[in-house]
Amino acid sequence: MEVITANEARVKFGDLLIRSQRSPIQITRSGKPMSVLISAENYTLMEEMKMRYLKEKLTQAKEDVANGRVADGQTFFNDLLNGKYD
């Protein structure tokens, strides 16, 4: 991924809009990543993928509840904090 500074992005914004259609561009400020400029098409695809993933997780959760695969809330959060689901 191409990396440019925020100042360069400000100066060359029009060019970046065209270049971001081909590949994402990371924008940094003070050497730290701040944003990524991507095409609208890639953004839409990412949002669709997230929605499919969430729907799959919801379906799995409903199946788990229906089949009695549930956990006490406190136990779950303790496991979560201890990295069990990482």
GIMO-V789080 format. One record per residue. PHI is phi as a letter, one per 40 degrees, with the letter a starting at -180 (NA if undefined). Layout:
BEGIN
PHI  PHI
END
This chain:
BEGIN
NA  c  b  b  c  c  c  c  c  c  c  b  d  d  c  c  d  c  c  c  c  c  a  c  b  c  b  b  b  f  g  b  c  b  a  b  c  b  c  c  c  c  c  c  c  c  c  c  c  c  c  c  c  c  c  c  c  c  c  c  c  c  c  c  c  c  c  g  c  b  b  c  d  c  c  d  c  c  c  c  c  c  g  d  b  c
END
